[in-house]
Structure formats: structure tokens, C-alpha cells
């Protein structure tokens, strides 16, 4: 599990945002100091931890970066940790001594030129999935929920930290679903079958007009206790969780926007982040997990266009 560590001067924040947005739109997992860590006592610890997990350090180089103590510190730490450092030049400012022996790229080149220099394992991958074929013919795993109905699970996306699976009855062909149940699981034990709980909610709300059950199961990194857990000190993980969720929904919504039922055992901040990315195009019912509840999720908010 890894990512691009992005180093830049705050004076170049607008250009930095364009580049980071472009990378993320192409599936690249990026560590950026989007949380205000630089003003607090935990800055050095956060930066060191961010660099530890980086596959590559991308330095947005400019006159402002050259004068920035923060950028200089990050480059020096990256060198100490033997990280690959790539300067990405905004202008013709001479490279610092730390960077003169590295292969610099220019931002006036196409972003695909930069993409070619990135490790492939930090780019979110679309896995073989055919929406026209029955899920049972593609399934890597079959669940037997307490309801007694078999559910097939088919891999859809894989990123550095997160994975997305399509879940439904084995005889179901997803095509363009009218309703999509999105199970966002970034907490609890890795062997916890959250989809079974979501399916029970589906059954409790089903009527004669309800379409077949089609779900997305989004999971995050697993920690040493065999639990799904997002690292509070790693913004790359949190951003990847949102990007993987939205990318999975978009892949199943190429020609129509289904009604979304978003089921979360995740932190509220992450749920609102996902919801803020969806509301302009989708109607989304947000459900919160209720321990020992019957049903186990309760609708708490509806986001509409």
C-alpha cells in the first residue's frame, strides 16, 4: 500500500490543487497536507509518517518552493529515507543542491508524461467486470447471509488502500441499476459480513416495485488487529476512501444516475465527504449503523439535486 507524497509551497496552492486533482482523477493515490498539520506540534511526526509510506515524492518546484523551509525540510527527509524524489517544475528556478542529480519534469508537459513515471501499484485499477454477465459467472466469493439467499461478490476496483466489490444474487446482471446499495466499511472486523446486514435492510424496505438487490461493498485497509481502519494521520487513506467509493459508483452509473442508499459504519466526517461529492448528480439516502438494531441501519439524511 503506497502513494505519491506531494510537496509544495503554500504560495503555489492553486496550481498544486490542479495537479493533485488531475492525478486523483486518473486514479493516483496522493498524500497531501490537506489537514492543517503544519501549524501544530505534530507536524514533523505527520510528515515523517507520510514519507515512510510513500512510493515517490513529487516536489512542485518553483521560486516559492525554493524559498520554502517546509519544502526544503521535506526533500531532506525524503533523501534520508532513500525515497525517489521527482521535481515537477513550474518555472525555470534552478534546482536546489538536493535535487540537481534528479530527473526533473515540467508542468507544461501533458500530465500523462508524469503518469508514465509513477509506480503502477499506486494507481487505482479497474478489474475485469462485465455488467452484462450474471454475477455468479464472475464471482470470486459467494456469501450465504442469514436470509438464506446466496450473494455473489465480484471485484470491481482495487487501489493502494481500498477495494470495491459488486454484490448481488448470482443470477443478477447489473447493467445500469436503478437503485444501488453502497456499503462503506472502514471500521469493524475484516471478517464482519456487513453486506448481510445491508441486505436485511433491503428486505425490510422492499415492495412489489423494488428492483433486484445490487450493492457496492467498499472496504479500507486492514490493521494489525485484523480490523478495517483508516489512519487519522494519513490523509492519503481518507482521500482514497472517498475517491474509491465515488469511482466505483461512477463505473456502475455510466448512462444513468441510480438512487443511492449509502450504508455506513464509517466516521461521520467521511460520510459527509462522500455525500458532498455525490449530491449534485445522485439522490442519496444516508444510513447510519445502529448496533443491535432491527434493522441494523437507520436512514438519517437525504441528499438531493
MINUKE-661247 format. One record per residue (C-alpha): x, y, z; residue in one letter. Coordinates in nm, 3 decimals. Example, Ala and Ser with C-alpha at 12.3 -4.5 7.8 and 13.67 -1.06 7.14 Angstrom:
+---------+---------+---------+---+
!       u !       v !       w ! r !
+---------+---------+---------+---+
!   1.230 !  -0.450 !   0.780 ! a !
!   1.367 !  -0.106 !   0.714 ! s !
+---------+---------+---------+---+
END
This chain:
+---------+---------+---------+---+
!       u !       v !       w ! r !
+---------+---------+---------+---+
!   0.000 !   0.000 !   0.000 ! x !
!   0.158 !   0.325 !  -0.109 ! x !
!   0.108 !   0.664 !  -0.271 ! x !
!   0.266 !   0.982 !  -0.409 ! x !
!   0.381 !   1.225 !  -0.139 ! x !
!   0.317 !   1.575 !  -0.276 ! x !
!   0.548 !   1.857 !  -0.157 ! x !
!   0.479 !   2.220 !  -0.250 ! x !
!   0.484 !   2.579 !  -0.131 ! x !
!   0.158 !   2.718 !   0.002 ! x !
!   0.206 !   3.011 !  -0.237 ! x !
!   0.157 !   2.763 !  -0.523 ! x !
!  -0.156 !   2.608 !  -0.371 ! x !
!  -0.385 !   2.684 !  -0.666 ! x !
!  -0.153 !   2.519 !  -0.918 ! x !
!  -0.092 !   2.236 !  -0.670 ! x !
!  -0.465 !   2.173 !  -0.647 ! x !
!  -0.495 !   2.147 !  -1.026 ! x !
!  -0.216 !   1.890 !  -1.041 ! x !
!  -0.340 !   1.684 !  -0.746 ! x !
!  -0.696 !   1.688 !  -0.883 ! x !
!  -0.563 !   1.573 !  -1.221 ! x !
!  -0.369 !   1.287 !  -1.064 ! x !
!  -0.660 !   1.174 !  -0.849 ! x !
!  -0.895 !   1.186 !  -1.148 ! x !
!  -0.661 !   0.933 !  -1.310 ! x !
!  -0.671 !   0.706 !  -1.008 ! x !
!  -0.344 !   0.808 !  -0.840 ! x !
!  -0.339 !   0.796 !  -0.459 ! x !
!  -0.183 !   1.121 !  -0.332 ! x !
!  -0.064 !   1.223 !   0.015 ! x !
!  -0.114 !   1.598 !   0.055 ! x !
!  -0.117 !   1.807 !   0.370 ! x !
!  -0.485 !   1.887 !   0.333 ! x !
!  -0.523 !   1.881 !   0.711 ! x !
!  -0.361 !   2.172 !   0.891 ! x !
!  -0.069 !   1.975 !   1.029 ! x !
!   0.200 !   2.235 !   0.958 ! x !
!   0.084 !   2.472 !   1.228 ! x !
!   0.073 !   2.215 !   1.507 ! x !
!   0.310 !   2.023 !   1.728 ! x !
!   0.262 !   1.700 !   1.531 ! x !
!   0.391 !   1.838 !   1.202 ! x !
!   0.723 !   1.654 !   1.195 ! x !
!   0.571 !   1.324 !   1.306 ! x !
!   0.298 !   1.351 !   1.042 ! x !
!   0.544 !   1.437 !   0.766 ! x !
!   0.779 !   1.154 !   0.861 ! x !
!   0.493 !   0.908 !   0.871 ! x !
!   0.369 !   1.033 !   0.535 ! x !
!   0.713 !   0.991 !   0.382 ! x !
!   0.755 !   0.643 !   0.531 ! x !
!   0.466 !   0.507 !   0.324 ! x !
!   0.542 !   0.697 !   0.003 ! x !
!   0.648 !   0.520 !  -0.314 ! x !
!   0.758 !   0.851 !  -0.468 ! x !
!   0.797 !   1.214 !  -0.358 ! x !
!   0.676 !   1.469 !  -0.613 ! x !
!   0.809 !   1.822 !  -0.550 ! x !
!   0.626 !   2.108 !  -0.719 ! x !
!   0.934 !   2.321 !  -0.785 ! x !
!   0.918 !   2.699 !  -0.827 ! x !
!   1.069 !   3.019 !  -0.693 ! x !
!   0.830 !   2.991 !  -0.398 ! x !
!   0.929 !   2.628 !  -0.332 ! x !
!   1.296 !   2.721 !  -0.349 ! x !
!   1.242 !   2.976 !  -0.071 ! x !
!   1.023 !   2.747 !   0.142 ! x !
!   1.176 !   2.597 !   0.457 ! x !
!   0.897 !   2.338 !   0.461 ! x !
!   0.971 !   2.212 !   0.110 ! x !
!   1.343 !   2.201 !   0.186 ! x !
!   1.278 !   2.000 !   0.504 ! x !
!   1.054 !   1.752 !   0.323 ! x !
!   1.312 !   1.698 !   0.047 ! x !
!   1.589 !   1.641 !   0.300 ! x !
!   1.376 !   1.395 !   0.498 ! x !
!   1.287 !   1.212 !   0.177 ! x !
!   1.656 !   1.180 !   0.087 ! x !
!   1.738 !   1.047 !   0.435 ! x !
!   1.465 !   0.784 !   0.389 ! x !
!   1.604 !   0.692 !   0.042 ! x !
!   1.283 !   0.791 !  -0.135 ! x !
!   1.266 !   0.857 !  -0.509 ! x !
!   1.226 !   1.235 !  -0.546 ! x !
!   1.094 !   1.385 !  -0.871 ! x !
!   1.094 !   1.767 !  -0.917 ! x !
!   0.792 !   1.888 !  -1.116 ! x !
!   0.890 !   2.234 !  -1.239 ! x !
!   0.655 !   2.529 !  -1.253 ! x !
!   0.923 !   2.768 !  -1.379 ! x !
!   1.296 !   2.790 !  -1.454 ! x !
!   1.410 !   2.838 !  -1.095 ! x !
!   1.741 !   2.645 !  -1.053 ! x !
!   1.707 !   2.322 !  -0.862 ! x !
!   1.849 !   2.306 !  -0.510 ! x !
!   2.162 !   2.103 !  -0.443 ! x !
!   1.944 !   1.821 !  -0.311 ! x !
!   1.766 !   1.794 !  -0.645 ! x !
!   2.032 !   1.865 !  -0.908 ! x !
!   2.101 !   1.495 !  -0.972 ! x !
!   1.734 !   1.403 !  -1.019 ! x !
!   1.530 !   1.379 !  -1.340 ! x !
!   1.307 !   1.688 !  -1.339 ! x !
!   0.979 !   1.707 !  -1.531 ! x !
!   0.793 !   2.018 !  -1.640 ! x !
!   0.433 !   2.106 !  -1.565 ! x !
!   0.383 !   2.242 !  -1.916 ! x !
!   0.405 !   1.884 !  -2.044 ! x !
!   0.095 !   1.665 !  -2.059 ! x !
!   0.009 !   1.508 !  -1.725 ! x !
!   0.033 !   1.166 !  -1.893 ! x !
!   0.410 !   1.228 !  -1.913 ! x !
!   0.413 !   1.244 !  -1.535 ! x !
!   0.187 !   0.939 !  -1.510 ! x !
!   0.442 !   0.735 !  -1.703 ! x !
!   0.698 !   0.796 !  -1.425 ! x !
!   0.471 !   0.678 !  -1.143 ! x !
!   0.473 !   0.326 !  -0.995 ! x !
!   0.177 !   0.129 !  -1.127 ! x !
!   0.077 !  -0.003 !  -0.785 ! x !
!  -0.026 !   0.343 !  -0.660 ! x !
!  -0.281 !   0.385 !  -0.939 ! x !
!  -0.639 !   0.266 !  -0.881 ! x !
!  -0.708 !  -0.027 !  -1.112 ! x !
!  -1.029 !  -0.126 !  -1.287 ! x !
!  -1.064 !  -0.502 !  -1.250 ! x !
!  -1.231 !  -0.721 !  -1.515 ! x !
!  -1.605 !  -0.682 !  -1.465 ! x !
!  -1.885 !  -0.726 !  -1.718 ! x !
!  -2.212 !  -0.558 !  -1.624 ! x !
!  -2.394 !  -0.764 !  -1.888 ! x !
!  -2.294 !  -1.101 !  -1.738 ! x !
!  -2.455 !  -1.266 !  -1.437 ! x !
!  -2.260 !  -1.203 !  -1.117 ! x !
!  -2.245 !  -1.574 !  -1.042 ! x !
!  -2.044 !  -1.633 !  -1.359 ! x !
!  -1.781 !  -1.381 !  -1.244 ! x !
!  -1.785 !  -1.425 !  -0.866 ! x !
!  -1.469 !  -1.462 !  -0.662 ! x !
!  -1.673 !  -1.525 !  -0.346 ! x !
!  -2.022 !  -1.638 !  -0.253 ! x !
!  -2.190 !  -1.522 !   0.069 ! x !
!  -2.462 !  -1.715 !   0.248 ! x !
!  -2.636 !  -1.444 !   0.452 ! x !
!  -2.868 !  -1.531 !   0.738 ! x !
!  -3.158 !  -1.472 !   0.500 ! x !
!  -3.069 !  -1.795 !   0.323 ! x !
!  -3.006 !  -1.625 !  -0.011 ! x !
!  -2.671 !  -1.667 !  -0.181 ! x !
!  -2.499 !  -1.343 !  -0.283 ! x !
!  -2.215 !  -1.328 !  -0.533 ! x !
!  -1.928 !  -1.080 !  -0.486 ! x !
!  -1.724 !  -0.966 !  -0.787 ! x !
!  -1.412 !  -0.741 !  -0.766 ! x !
!  -1.459 !  -0.404 !  -0.937 ! x !
!  -1.176 !  -0.169 !  -0.828 ! x !
!  -0.851 !  -0.202 !  -0.634 ! x !
!  -0.642 !   0.086 !  -0.502 ! x !
!  -0.344 !   0.115 !  -0.268 ! x !
!  -0.569 !   0.107 !   0.038 ! x !
!  -0.925 !   0.028 !  -0.068 ! x !
!  -1.125 !  -0.226 !  -0.267 ! x !
!  -1.471 !  -0.223 !  -0.426 ! x !
!  -1.684 !  -0.531 !  -0.498 ! x !
!  -2.020 !  -0.563 !  -0.674 ! x !
!  -2.262 !  -0.781 !  -0.479 ! x !
!  -2.594 !  -0.933 !  -0.578 ! x !
!  -2.779 !  -1.256 !  -0.643 ! x !
!  -2.575 !  -1.492 !  -0.868 ! x !
!  -2.835 !  -1.471 !  -1.147 ! x !
!  -2.831 !  -1.087 !  -1.148 ! x !
!  -2.675 !  -0.893 !  -1.437 ! x !
!  -2.604 !  -0.544 !  -1.306 ! x !
!  -2.623 !  -0.341 !  -1.629 ! x !
!  -2.737 !   0.008 !  -1.520 ! x !
!  -2.903 !  -0.031 !  -1.178 ! x !
!  -3.195 !   0.192 !  -1.081 ! x !
!  -3.105 !   0.160 !  -0.714 ! x !
!  -2.758 !   0.095 !  -0.576 ! x !
!  -2.689 !  -0.005 !  -0.216 ! x !
!  -2.346 !   0.125 !  -0.114 ! x !
!  -2.193 !  -0.043 !   0.191 ! x !
!  -1.900 !   0.169 !   0.312 ! x !
!  -1.695 !  -0.038 !   0.558 ! x !
!  -1.386 !   0.130 !   0.702 ! x !
!  -1.433 !   0.009 !   1.060 ! x !
!  -1.509 !  -0.317 !   1.241 ! x !
!  -1.353 !  -0.661 !   1.191 ! x !
!  -1.240 !  -0.760 !   0.844 ! x !
!  -1.442 !  -1.082 !   0.863 ! x !
!  -1.761 !  -0.894 !   0.956 ! x !
!  -2.017 !  -0.963 !   0.684 ! x !
!  -2.164 !  -0.615 !   0.660 ! x !
!  -2.337 !  -0.697 !   0.331 ! x !
!  -2.569 !  -0.939 !   0.512 ! x !
!  -2.684 !  -0.653 !   0.734 ! x !
!  -2.741 !  -0.427 !   0.432 ! x !
!  -2.941 !  -0.700 !   0.263 ! x !
!  -3.167 !  -0.724 !   0.569 ! x !
!  -3.239 !  -0.352 !   0.537 ! x !
!  -3.321 !  -0.408 !   0.168 ! x !
!  -3.568 !  -0.680 !   0.265 ! x !
!  -3.729 !  -0.459 !   0.530 ! x !
!  -3.793 !  -0.182 !   0.273 ! x !
!  -3.876 !  -0.397 !  -0.030 ! x !
!  -4.214 !  -0.382 !  -0.203 ! x !
!  -4.350 !  -0.510 !  -0.535 ! x !
!  -4.173 !  -0.236 !  -0.733 ! x !
!  -3.832 !  -0.271 !  -0.569 ! x !
!  -3.557 !  -0.362 !  -0.821 ! x !
!  -3.320 !  -0.656 !  -0.757 ! x !
!  -3.057 !  -0.611 !  -0.489 ! x !
!  -2.735 !  -0.464 !  -0.632 ! x !
!  -2.471 !  -0.343 !  -0.388 ! x !
!  -2.123 !  -0.198 !  -0.379 ! x !
!  -1.907 !  -0.315 !  -0.089 ! x !
!  -1.623 !  -0.066 !  -0.028 ! x !
!  -1.356 !  -0.169 !   0.221 ! x !
!  -1.045 !   0.002 !   0.351 ! x !
!  -0.705 !  -0.105 !   0.483 ! x !
!  -0.680 !  -0.377 !   0.748 ! x !
!  -0.466 !  -0.308 !   1.057 ! x !
!  -0.270 !  -0.545 !   1.280 ! x !
!  -0.586 !  -0.639 !   1.476 ! x !
!  -0.747 !  -0.763 !   1.153 ! x !
!  -0.986 !  -0.467 !   1.155 ! x !
!  -1.068 !  -0.216 !   0.886 ! x !
!  -0.914 !   0.113 !   0.998 ! x !
!  -0.830 !   0.447 !   0.836 ! x !
!  -0.520 !   0.612 !   0.981 ! x !
!  -0.610 !   0.953 !   1.125 ! x !
!  -0.256 !   1.078 !   1.047 ! x !
!  -0.262 !   0.969 !   0.684 ! x !
!  -0.475 !   1.195 !   0.459 ! x !
!  -0.397 !   0.969 !   0.161 ! x !
!  -0.606 !   0.690 !   0.314 ! x !
!  -0.905 !   0.913 !   0.378 ! x !
!  -0.892 !   1.066 !   0.031 ! x !
!  -0.855 !   0.722 !  -0.125 ! x !
!  -1.160 !   0.600 !   0.067 ! x !
!  -1.372 !   0.880 !  -0.083 ! x !
!  -1.223 !   0.851 !  -0.432 ! x !
!  -1.264 !   0.472 !  -0.448 ! x !
!  -1.627 !   0.497 !  -0.334 ! x !
!  -1.715 !   0.765 !  -0.590 ! x !
!  -1.518 !   0.594 !  -0.870 ! x !
!  -1.699 !   0.265 !  -0.807 ! x !
!  -2.039 !   0.437 !  -0.818 ! x !
!  -1.946 !   0.617 !  -1.140 ! x !
!  -1.832 !   0.293 !  -1.304 ! x !
!  -2.176 !   0.140 !  -1.248 ! x !
!  -2.358 !   0.460 !  -1.349 ! x !
!  -2.231 !   0.531 !  -1.699 ! x !
!  -2.565 !   0.617 !  -1.860 ! x !
!  -2.797 !   0.682 !  -1.565 ! x !
!  -2.780 !   0.805 !  -1.207 ! x !
!  -2.930 !   0.543 !  -0.974 ! x !
!  -3.085 !   0.615 !  -0.639 ! x !
!  -2.809 !   0.558 !  -0.383 ! x !
!  -2.864 !   0.403 !  -0.043 ! x !
!  -2.533 !   0.466 !   0.135 ! x !
!  -2.485 !   0.246 !   0.441 ! x !
!  -2.204 !   0.348 !   0.672 ! x !
!  -2.021 !   0.215 !   0.971 ! x !
!  -1.759 !   0.479 !   0.892 ! x !
!  -1.690 !   0.808 !   1.073 ! x !
!  -1.942 !   1.085 !   1.009 ! x !
!  -1.677 !   1.313 !   0.854 ! x !
!  -1.605 !   1.055 !   0.584 ! x !
!  -1.974 !   1.004 !   0.513 ! x !
!  -2.029 !   1.376 !   0.466 ! x !
!  -1.723 !   1.393 !   0.241 ! x !
!  -1.864 !   1.118 !   0.021 ! x !
!  -2.209 !   1.276 !   0.026 ! x !
!  -2.073 !   1.614 !  -0.079 ! x !
!  -1.923 !   1.455 !  -0.391 ! x !
!  -2.249 !   1.283 !  -0.486 ! x !
!  -2.539 !   1.514 !  -0.420 ! x !
!  -2.517 !   1.719 !  -0.742 ! x !
!  -2.586 !   1.417 !  -0.963 ! x !
!  -2.741 !   1.150 !  -0.744 ! x !
!  -3.018 !   1.135 !  -0.489 ! x !
!  -2.858 !   0.967 !  -0.188 ! x !
!  -3.016 !   0.829 !   0.127 ! x !
!  -2.750 !   0.818 !   0.400 ! x !
!  -2.792 !   0.544 !   0.660 ! x !
!  -2.613 !   0.518 !   0.993 ! x !
!  -2.522 !   0.187 !   1.157 ! x !
!  -2.723 !   0.101 !   1.469 ! x !
!  -2.557 !  -0.168 !   1.685 ! x !
!  -2.807 !  -0.448 !   1.759 ! x !
!  -3.069 !  -0.253 !   1.568 ! x !
!  -3.354 !  -0.417 !   1.377 ! x !
!  -3.289 !  -0.333 !   1.100 ! x !
!  -2.919 !  -0.265 !   1.163 ! x !
!  -2.913 !   0.068 !   0.970 ! x !
!  -3.133 !   0.376 !   1.007 ! x !
!  -3.182 !   0.646 !   0.744 ! x !
!  -3.054 !   0.977 !   0.883 ! x !
!  -3.025 !   1.213 !   0.586 ! x !
!  -3.133 !   1.252 !   0.223 ! x !
!  -2.924 !   1.449 !  -0.028 ! x !
!  -3.095 !   1.561 !  -0.347 ! x !
!  -3.003 !   1.767 !  -0.652 ! x !
+---------+---------+---------+---+
END
